[in-house]
Amino acid sequence: MTPPPQFDLDALTAIDVHVHLEALDDATATDEAAKKYFGDSGASREPKALAEYYRSRKMAFVVFAVDESLTGRQRVTNDEVVRFAAENSDVAIPFASIDPHRGSHGLREAKRLLSEGAVRGLKLHPPVQQFSPSDQLAYPLYELFAKAKLPVVFHTGHSGIGTGMPGGGGVRLKYGNPLPIDDVAVDFPNLPIIMAHPSFPWQDQAISICMHKPNVYIDLSGWSPKYFSPALIQYANTRLKHKVLFGSDYPFITPDRWLADFKEIPIREEVRPLILKDNAVKLLGLAKT
């Protein structure tokens, strides 16, 4: 198994499990549409500024790009993510992203990254990468990460990418339905799975899967907490209090905004530290043994 990063966990205020490393000069129509959807967060995409943002707030974060060709957005490679994380190893935890359609080429890259101990998980975005999570196309990737006991993050629910564009920019929302992830959890019971985002309009399905499958978690990125459904808040406070994770979706939503809104929703005081840090420490294997 890849050795875990060594953080001063006691000094950390939170762990953000959902941060994008974005290209600096991406000016595609898709990027402009995303800015209209999310609003201007004011977050810098410059790598040094990104790292310093989290460092100054005493937060660690999971960082990744999205390997895809649908949107025309400028790609940030896995090796760039790995280099960024190595240069900021006091705060950054690198995840790979491999488009399952890349087949054997993608598998070779994943094997290399894992053998080098370069990454701590995998990020997949089914609506943008155009596949269903239960498609056998992706199973060889799951096998690799299940063997390494490293988590796979799946985008779920609505996609801010493509919103408002003609034809949604080619993004098919059906691939954001979390229900096929249940098949993955059955077939790979030892694979840690994170369903990213409140899964609108399938939130109840996501809660059910997370409650039913011990290896499935939910991250709360991509939405301001003030828009969380009552059901999500209820289960985060109770049955799922050890399975819900803080994520922002930086640079689209900043932790400052997310945390300010999180203070205003009725999460129990004893549950807040679980969501903000403790659950991620356990899931990501960050605790010293």
C-alpha positions as CSV (number, residue, x, y, z in Angstrom):
1,M,0.0,0.0,0.0
2,T,1.2,3.5,-0.8
3,P,2.6,5.1,2.4
4,P,0.3,7.8,3.7
5,P,1.3,11.5,3.9
6,Q,2.5,12.6,7.3
7,F,0.6,15.7,8.5
8,D,0.4,17.3,11.9
9,L,-3.2,16.2,12.3
10,D,-3.7,18.0,15.6
11,A,-2.8,21.3,13.9
12,L,-5.2,20.8,11.0
13,T,-8.6,22.5,11.2
14,A,-10.1,20.5,8.4
15,I,-9.4,18.2,5.4
16,D,-11.1,19.2,2.1
17,V,-11.5,16.0,0.1
18,H,-12.5,17.7,-3.2
19,V,-10.1,20.2,-4.8
20,H,-9.5,20.7,-8.5
21,L,-6.1,21.7,-10.0
22,E,-7.2,23.7,-12.9
23,A,-5.4,25.1,-16.0
24,L,-4.5,28.8,-15.6
25,D,-5.6,30.0,-19.0
26,D,-8.7,27.9,-19.7
27,A,-11.1,30.2,-21.6
28,T,-13.4,27.7,-23.2
29,A,-17.1,28.1,-23.5
30,T,-17.5,25.3,-21.0
31,D,-15.3,27.2,-18.5
32,E,-17.3,30.4,-19.0
33,A,-20.6,28.5,-18.5
34,A,-19.2,27.0,-15.3
35,K,-18.3,30.4,-14.0
36,K,-21.9,31.6,-14.7
37,Y,-23.3,28.6,-12.9
38,F,-21.1,28.7,-9.8
39,G,-20.6,32.4,-9.7
40,D,-17.2,34.1,-9.4
41,S,-15.6,32.6,-6.3
42,G,-12.6,34.8,-6.6
43,A,-10.4,31.7,-6.0
44,S,-7.0,31.7,-7.6
45,R,-6.1,28.9,-10.0
46,E,-2.4,29.6,-9.6
47,P,-0.8,26.5,-8.0
48,K,1.3,28.4,-5.4
49,A,-1.7,30.5,-4.4
50,L,-3.9,27.4,-4.1
51,A,-1.4,25.7,-1.8
52,E,-1.0,28.9,0.3
53,Y,-4.7,29.4,0.6
54,Y,-5.0,26.0,2.4
55,R,-1.8,26.3,4.3
56,S,-2.8,29.7,5.7
57,R,-6.1,28.1,6.9
58,K,-4.3,25.0,8.4
59,M,-6.2,22.7,6.1
60,A,-5.0,19.7,4.1
61,F,-6.8,18.8,0.8
62,V,-7.2,16.1,-1.8
63,V,-6.3,17.4,-5.2
64,F,-6.9,16.1,-8.7
65,A,-7.7,17.0,-12.3
66,V,-10.3,15.4,-14.5
67,D,-9.0,13.3,-17.4
68,E,-11.6,13.9,-20.2
69,S,-12.0,15.0,-23.8
70,L,-15.7,16.0,-24.0
71,T,-15.6,19.6,-22.9
72,G,-12.5,20.9,-24.7
73,R,-11.1,22.3,-21.4
74,Q,-7.3,22.3,-21.1
75,R,-6.1,19.2,-19.5
76,V,-4.0,19.1,-16.3
77,T,-2.1,15.8,-16.3
78,N,-1.7,13.4,-13.5
79,D,2.0,14.0,-13.4
80,E,1.3,17.7,-13.0
81,V,-1.0,16.9,-10.0
82,V,1.7,14.7,-8.5
83,R,4.4,17.3,-8.9
84,F,2.2,19.9,-7.3
85,A,1.4,17.7,-4.4
86,A,5.1,16.8,-3.9
87,E,6.0,20.5,-3.8
88,N,3.2,21.0,-1.2
89,S,3.3,17.7,0.7
90,D,2.5,19.5,4.0
91,V,-1.0,20.1,2.8
92,A,-1.8,18.2,-0.5
93,I,-2.9,14.7,-1.1
94,P,-2.8,13.7,-4.8
95,F,-5.4,11.6,-6.6
96,A,-5.2,10.4,-10.2
97,S,-7.9,10.7,-12.8
98,I,-8.1,8.2,-15.6
99,D,-10.8,8.2,-18.3
100,P,-11.9,4.6,-18.5
101,H,-12.2,4.9,-22.3
102,R,-8.4,5.1,-22.5
103,G,-8.4,1.4,-22.0
104,S,-4.9,-0.3,-21.8
105,H,-3.1,3.1,-22.1
106,G,-5.0,4.4,-19.1
107,L,-4.4,1.2,-17.1
108,R,-0.7,1.5,-17.7
109,E,-0.7,5.0,-16.4
110,A,-2.6,4.0,-13.3
111,K,-0.3,1.1,-12.7
112,R,2.7,3.3,-13.0
113,L,1.3,5.9,-10.6
114,L,0.4,3.3,-8.1
115,S,3.8,1.5,-8.3
116,E,5.6,4.8,-7.8
117,G,3.5,5.5,-4.7
118,A,2.5,8.8,-6.4
119,V,-1.2,8.9,-5.8
120,R,-3.6,8.1,-2.9
121,G,-6.8,7.6,-4.9
122,L,-8.7,7.9,-8.1
123,K,-11.2,10.6,-9.3
124,L,-13.8,9.7,-11.9
125,H,-16.5,12.0,-13.4
126,P,-19.0,9.7,-15.2
127,P,-21.1,12.5,-16.8
128,V,-18.0,14.2,-18.4
129,Q,-16.1,10.9,-19.1
130,Q,-19.4,9.5,-20.6
131,F,-19.7,6.2,-18.8
132,S,-21.9,4.5,-16.2
133,P,-20.0,3.5,-13.0
134,S,-21.3,-0.1,-13.4
135,D,-19.9,-0.4,-16.9
136,Q,-17.4,-3.2,-17.2
137,L,-15.2,-0.7,-19.1
138,A,-14.1,0.8,-15.7
139,Y,-13.7,-2.5,-13.7
140,P,-10.0,-2.9,-14.4
141,L,-9.4,0.5,-12.8
142,Y,-11.5,-0.5,-9.8
143,E,-9.5,-3.7,-9.5
144,L,-6.2,-1.8,-9.3
145,F,-7.4,0.6,-6.6
146,A,-9.2,-2.0,-4.7
147,K,-6.0,-4.0,-4.5
148,A,-4.2,-0.9,-3.3
149,K,-7.1,-0.2,-0.8
150,L,-7.2,3.4,-2.1
151,P,-10.5,5.3,-2.6
152,V,-12.3,6.1,-5.8
153,V,-14.3,9.3,-6.0
154,F,-17.3,9.4,-8.3
155,H,-19.0,12.6,-9.4
156,T,-22.7,12.2,-8.7
157,G,-25.8,14.3,-9.3
158,H,-26.3,17.4,-11.4
159,S,-23.2,18.7,-13.3
160,G,-22.3,22.4,-13.1
161,I,-20.1,21.7,-16.1
162,G,-22.3,22.1,-19.1
163,T,-25.1,23.8,-17.4
164,G,-26.8,26.3,-19.6
165,M,-24.9,25.4,-22.7
166,P,-26.7,24.1,-25.9
167,G,-27.3,20.4,-25.3
168,G,-25.7,20.8,-21.9
169,G,-22.3,20.8,-23.6
170,G,-22.8,17.1,-24.4
171,V,-22.9,16.2,-20.7
172,R,-25.5,13.4,-20.1
173,L,-26.9,13.8,-16.6
174,K,-28.0,10.1,-16.4
175,Y,-24.4,9.2,-15.7
176,G,-24.6,11.2,-12.5
177,N,-27.2,8.9,-11.0
178,P,-25.5,7.3,-8.0
179,L,-27.5,4.0,-8.2
180,P,-25.0,2.2,-10.5
181,I,-22.4,2.8,-7.9
182,D,-24.2,0.3,-5.7
183,D,-23.1,-2.4,-8.2
184,V,-19.5,-1.3,-7.8
185,A,-19.8,-1.5,-4.1
186,V,-21.2,-5.0,-4.3
187,D,-18.5,-6.2,-6.8
188,F,-15.7,-4.5,-4.9
189,P,-16.6,-4.6,-1.2
190,N,-13.1,-3.7,-0.1
191,L,-12.9,-0.6,-2.4
192,P,-13.4,2.7,-0.5
193,I,-15.9,4.7,-2.6
194,I,-16.7,8.4,-2.2
195,M,-19.9,9.7,-3.9
196,A,-19.0,13.3,-4.5
197,H,-21.5,16.1,-4.0
198,P,-25.1,16.1,-2.7
199,S,-26.6,13.9,-5.4
200,F,-29.4,16.1,-6.7
201,P,-31.9,15.0,-7.9
202,W,-31.1,11.5,-6.5
203,Q,-30.2,12.4,-2.9
204,D,-32.3,9.7,-1.3
205,Q,-30.7,7.0,-3.5
206,A,-27.2,8.2,-2.4
207,I,-28.2,8.1,1.2
208,S,-29.6,4.6,0.8
209,I,-26.4,3.3,-0.8
210,C,-24.2,4.9,1.8
211,M,-26.2,3.5,4.6
212,H,-26.4,0.0,3.0
213,K,-22.8,-0.4,1.9
214,P,-20.0,-0.1,4.5
215,N,-17.4,1.0,1.9
216,V,-19.4,3.9,0.6
217,Y,-19.1,7.6,1.7
218,I,-20.5,10.9,0.7
219,D,-18.6,14.2,0.2
220,L,-20.5,17.5,0.5
221,S,-18.7,19.4,-2.2
222,G,-20.1,21.5,-5.0
223,W,-23.0,22.9,-3.1
224,S,-23.3,25.6,-0.4
225,P,-24.5,23.8,2.7
226,K,-27.5,26.2,2.8
227,Y,-28.9,24.2,-0.1
228,F,-28.5,20.7,1.5
229,S,-31.8,18.8,1.7
230,P,-33.4,18.1,5.1
231,A,-32.8,14.4,4.5
232,L,-29.1,14.8,3.9
233,I,-28.7,16.9,7.1
234,Q,-30.8,14.4,9.1
235,Y,-28.7,11.4,8.1
236,A,-25.4,13.4,8.4
237,N,-26.4,14.0,12.0
238,T,-27.3,10.4,12.7
239,R,-26.8,7.2,10.7
240,L,-24.2,8.6,8.4
241,K,-22.2,10.8,10.9
242,H,-19.1,8.7,10.3
243,K,-19.5,8.5,6.5
244,V,-19.9,12.2,5.5
245,L,-16.9,14.3,4.4
246,F,-16.1,18.0,4.0
247,G,-15.4,18.9,0.4
248,S,-15.5,22.4,-1.2
249,D,-15.1,21.9,-5.0
250,Y,-12.4,24.6,-5.1
251,P,-12.0,26.8,-7.2
252,F,-15.7,26.8,-8.0
253,I,-16.6,27.0,-4.3
254,T,-14.1,28.1,-1.7
255,P,-13.8,26.6,1.8
256,D,-14.3,30.1,3.2
257,R,-17.8,30.3,1.7
258,W,-18.6,26.6,2.4
259,L,-17.6,26.8,6.0
260,A,-19.4,30.1,6.6
261,D,-22.6,28.5,5.3
262,F,-22.0,25.2,7.2
263,K,-22.0,27.1,10.5
264,E,-25.6,28.1,9.8
265,I,-27.2,24.7,9.3
266,P,-28.3,22.4,12.1
267,I,-25.4,20.0,12.3
268,R,-24.8,18.7,15.8
269,E,-21.7,20.1,17.5
270,E,-20.3,16.6,18.1
271,V,-20.8,15.8,14.4
272,R,-19.1,18.8,13.0
273,P,-15.5,17.7,13.7
274,L,-16.3,14.3,12.2
275,I,-17.4,15.8,8.9
276,L,-14.6,18.4,8.8
277,K,-11.7,16.2,9.6
278,D,-12.0,13.0,11.6
279,N,-13.9,10.9,9.0
280,A,-11.4,11.9,6.3
281,V,-8.4,11.0,8.5
282,K,-9.8,7.5,8.9
283,L,-10.8,7.0,5.3
284,L,-7.6,8.3,3.8
285,G,-5.4,6.4,6.2
286,L,-3.7,9.5,7.6
287,A,-3.7,8.5,11.3
288,K,-0.3,7.3,12.6
289,T,-0.3,3.7,13.7
